[in-house]
């Protein structure tokens, strides 16, 4: 393993790409500590301590803590993610976007351009909403977050936050071009990982203060490693369908005649079902924070608290539903079957065309169920950890849920790209066995 890491820095191009990504991370970290003018940081910090289990806490996680500090990167990269999701959903129902998705490179360029425009529009609207929201915050101790509200503050905040999001989008695209890995995903991942040292420090303080036993702490860390291993299995799990390509003779050349496989992921939807479900489940508690004290508010807060069994049950069921929903959008068996038929491919024992699409859809439906159930368990696991061990939510969130799935998925993708660079130059890979096994040098 150590020799493999040394090999990374022996390849000038790979070394340059990795150092470029690290430089982008430094820029992102600096921007995450530059506050918006006119905001009382102490009052804002007091307010966000009570918002970890609301939509604000979820948004703050994707922004790497920048939203809770009201920095120039407070909106994070979420407007870009929202624009991408909207474009993808439109591609399932609007003929114009369906046509763009099938036009190859030119279609992708047009979709990227539309996504950028959408990012600018969404970030501008969200920035206006954030400025109004900041002006309305009054902490329990009576402090106001914005001492001098007004149109000047709103305009400045709108320009600052929208520009910060556009800069992050540009940095992500630069990583795609000059770095290694998916730029947008890496920016989200580094923001989530940036919260981990603070969570570990708080846990260490609990152990030193005698609030946590050493045996429980060892058990928690062992459980975390086991959960990470389970998430890796979920992310990498695939069902391989054998595909045979018929022989074709064009002129003097022979094409096809080889066997391959069609990999169907157990978790085709990725982290999106958790994001959708979490956004909906956090909505009642978010609304409750703005309601006056009443019996209804107490019931709402109690029923949709992240440690309540009713919350866990509905959260789990919504994840199963959204897993099937997003899988149906992200993977189209009819298109796959048509492409196979076009290039002379077929599944042994299955007729090409409609029968092939039905066969693929049937298998995808079956393997999605265990994936959806496992995804639901991983999502509610942090709530169970907090409920039964009294661990803070900031630490238990790394036992599962959105953050852990993003970290594992992005890390595996980046590792595979580094692995491919090493293997192209006949270096050993990072792993001696498994799917990322490196080729031995001659």
N, C-alpha and C positions, 0 to 999 in steps of 0.2 A: 504493500500500500504506500509506504514512504517513498519507494523507488518510483512508483507511478506518479506521485505528486511532483517529484523532482523532474520527471519526464515532461510534465506540463510546461515547465519554464525552460526546457531545452529547445522548444519549438518557438522560434521568434514570433510567428504570426499568432499562435495561440496565447503566448505570453502577453503580447500587445493587446489582444482582445480582452483578456481577463483583467489586466491593469486598467483598461478603458472602462470596464464595468465598475470596478472599484472606485474609479474617479467619479463616475456618475452617482454612486452611492454617497460619496462625500458631499457632492453638491446637494443631493436630496436631503441629507442630514442637516446641512447648514440652513437650507430653506425651511426645514421643519422647526427651526428655533427663532425665526424672524417674525415677530408678532405684527398683527395689523395695527396701524396707528389708531389711537383713540379708544383702546380696549383695556379695561382693568383686569390684568391677568390673575391676580389673587382672587377676585370675586368670581371669575370664570372657573378657576380651578375648584373653588368651593362648590359651585353648582354642579360640575360634572362628576364630582365624587358620588353623587346620588343618582347618576344617569347611566351606570354601567350596563344595566339590564333593559334599557330602552333603545329605541331606534337611534338615538344620539350616540349611545355607546357602541352600537354596531357600526355606524358610520365612522366613528372615531377610530375603531380598530382598522378599517380599510385605509384610513388616512394616516396610520402610524402614530396616532396620538396628536397629530397636528390640529385636528378639529377642536379637541378639548382645550388647546392652547391658543386657538384663533391665530394661527400663523398664515403666512402667504400661501402655504400648501394645504390649507384647512379643508378644501374640497377634495383633496387627493386626486386620484385618477378615476373616481367613481363616475363623473359625468361621461367620460370616454367609454367606460364599461356599459353605462346605461344606453348610450347612443349605439354601441355595437349590438347590444341585445335587441334594441328596437329594430335596427336594420335586419338582423337575423330573423326576427319574428315576421317582419314585413316580407321577407323572402319566401315565407311559407304561404302567404295569402295574396300578395300583390304580384301580378304578372310581370310588371316592369322590373322588380327586384329579382324575381325568379330568372328572368332573361339575363340580368347582369351576372348572376351566380354561375351561369352556364357559358359565359363568354370568355372564360379563361383569364389570361393576364390582364387584358384590357378591362374586363368586367371587375376584377379585383381592384384595379386602380381607381375605377369610378366609385366602387363601394367604399374604399378607403377615403376618398375625397368627401363623399357624403357623410361618412362617420365623423370626419374632422369638423365639417360644418355643424353637424348635430352636437358635437362636443362643445363648440363655442356657444351655441344657443342654450343648451342645457346648463352649462356652467354659469352663464350670465343670469339666467332665471334663478338658479339656486343661490347665487351670490346675493341677489336682491333679497331673497327670502332669509338668508343667513343674517344679513345686516339688520333687517327688521326684527328677527328673532333675538339677536344680541341686544338690541335696544330695549326689548321687553323683559329681559331677565333681571330679577331682583332676588338676591340670595336670602336664605332664612335669617341671616344676621342683619339684613337691611341694606347691604351694599348693592350698588347698581354696576353692571358690567360696562356700560357705555356712559361715561359722565356727561358727554356733550353730544346727544343725539341730534339728528336732523338730516336734511338732504345732502349736506356736504359729506357726512360720515357714510351715508348709504352709497353715494356715488364713488367715493374713494374705495370702500370695501368691495363694491361690485367690480371695479377695474382691477384691484389687487388680486382678488380670489380667482377671477376668470383668467387673468394673465398667468397666475400660478398653475392652474390646471393645464392651460395650453403649453406652458413650459414643460410640465411633467409629461404630457403627451409627446412633445418633441424629443425629450430625453429618452423616452421609451423607444421611439423610432430609431434614434441614434444607436441604442443598444442592439436593436435588430440588425442594423446595417454594419456596425463596426465592432460590436461586442459578441457575446455568446449567450444563448438562451433567448427566451421571449421577454422583450423589454418591459412591457406593461406588467406582466406577471411578476417579474423580478422586483419591480418597484413596489408592488403590493406586498410581496413576500418580505422584503427588507423592512417595510414599515411595521409588519406584524412581529418579526423577529426582534425589532428594536424595543418592543415592550417586554420581552422575555427577561433581560437582566434585572429590570425593576421588580418583576414578579418573583424572581429567585431571591432577590435581596429582601423583599418583604417576608418570604417564607423563612429565610435564614433568621430574620429578626424574631419571628414566632418561635423558632426552635431555641434560640439563645434565651428568649424571655421565659421559657418553660411552658409555653402554651401548646407545644407540639412535642410528642415523645420521639426519641430517636428511631425506635422500631417503626412507628407510623411513617416517619419521613423516608426511611429506606423502602418501605412498602410502596409509598406513593411514587418514588422515582422508578422503582421496578415496574410498577403499573404503567407509568408513562412510556417506558421503553417498549413494553408489550403492546400498548395501544398504537405506537408509531409503526411497529412491525405489522400489526393488523391492517392499518391504513395503507401501508405499502402493498400488501397482498390485494387489498380492494382496488387500489389504483392500477396495479399491473395485471390483475386477473383478466383473462381472455378465453373465449371459446373459439377454437379454430375449426372452420368448415372447409373441408378439402375442395379444391377447384381444379378442374382439368381443362387445359386449352387444346383445341383440336389443331392438327397440322394444316398449314396453308402454304402453298407454293406460289411465290410471286417471282416470275422470271426464272432465274437460276437459284434463287434463295428460298430457303424453307423457314417459315415462321411458326411459332407455337409448338405444340406437342410436348409441353412440360406441365408438371403438376405444381401447384402452390396451395395456399390456403387463404381464406377470408377471416381475419381476426375480428370477433365481436367482443367488445369490452363488457365486463360484468357491470361496470359503472360508466356507461356511455355519457350520462348527463354531467358527470364531474361534480363540482361543488355548487352548481347552480340551484338544485332543489333545496339545499340548506339556506342559501341566500334568499330565495323566494319565500320559503316557509318562515324563516326568522324575521323577515321584514313584516310579514303579516302578524305573526305572534307577538312581536314587540309593539305593534300599533295600539292595542288596548291600554297597555301600561303607559305608553307615551301620552295618549289622550288623557289618561287619569291624572297625570301630573299637572294638567292645566285646569282640572275641574275643582270646584269648591268642595270643602269637606262635607261629606254626606255618607249615608249607608251604602249607596250605589258605588261611590268612589272606593270605599273600603273593600266591598265585594270584588270590584274589578281588579284592584291591586292584589288582593289575596288570591283570586282565582288564576290570574295570569302572571303571578310571580314565577320566576324561572325554576324555583324549587318545588312548586306545587305539582301534584300528580296530574291534575287536569291539564296544566300547561304541557307537561311531558307527553301525555297521551295525544292531545290534538297536534302537537308539534311533530310527533312521530308519524301520525297518519297523514299529515300534510306533506311530509317529506316523501313518503311512499307515493302519494298522488303526483307530486311535482316531478318525481323521478321518471315515472311513465310519461308524463306530459312532455317534459323536455327531451326525453329520448325519442319520442315520436316526431319532434320538430328537428332534432339534430341529425337523425339517421333515417333516410328514406329507402326502404327495401326495394321499392319499384325502380328507383334510379340505379341502384346497385345491380339489380337483375338486368336492366336494359343495357348498362355498360358492359356487363359480362357477355351478354348475347351479341353485342356489337363487335366485340373482339374475339368471338369464338370460344368463350369460356362457358363451362357448365359444371354443375355439381353432380357427381356420379349418382345415377339412379333417379335424378330429378329432371323433368323436362324444362328447357329454357323458357324464359318469359314469366308469365303469371304464376305458374307452379313454383318457380324458383323464388319469386318475391314472397309468396305465401309461406314457403319453407323457411326462408330467412326471418320473416316476421314472427313465425311461430317460435323459433329458437330464441330470438331476441326477447320475446315476451317472457319466456320461461327463465332465462338467465337474469333478466332485469329484476325479478321478484326477490331472490336472495340478495342481490346487490342493493335494492331499495331498503330492505329490512336491515341489512348491515349498516347502510348509510344512516338510517334512522337511529340505530343503537349508538353509533359513533356521535351523532348530533346531541343526543340527550345525556350522554355519558358525563360531560362536565357538570350538568345540573345534579346528577346523582352523586358525583364526587363531593361537591359542595354541601349537599344535604347530609351526607353520612359521615363526612370527615371534618366539617367546619373549615374547609380550606377556602381562601378568598377566591372570588370569581376571576380575578385577574390571573391567578395561577392555574385554576382548574380549567380555564378556557383552552389551555395547551394540551389537555387530555383528549381533545376531540373537537368536533364542530368545524366551523368554517376555516378558522385560522390554521389548524393542523392539516386539513386537507389541502389547502393552498400551499403551505410550506412543503409538504411531501411531494405534491404533484409538480411544483415548479422546480424543486431540487432534483427530482428524478429526470425531468426533461433537460435541465442544464447539464446534469451528469452524463446523460446519453450523448449530448452534442459534443462535450469534451472527449468522451470515449471515442466517438467517430473520428475526431481529429487525431487522436493518438494512434488508432488502428490504421488510418491512412498512411501514417509514417512509420508503421511497423513497430510501434511501441506497445508494451503491455498495457491493458486497461486497468481500471481501478479494482475490478472484482475478478477473482480467480475462478469463479463459478457463477451460474445463474444466467439471466437474460443479457447481462452486460459483460459477458465473459470476453476477455481480451485474447488476441491471437498471439501466440508465442513467436518470438523472433527466430529466424532461421540461423 
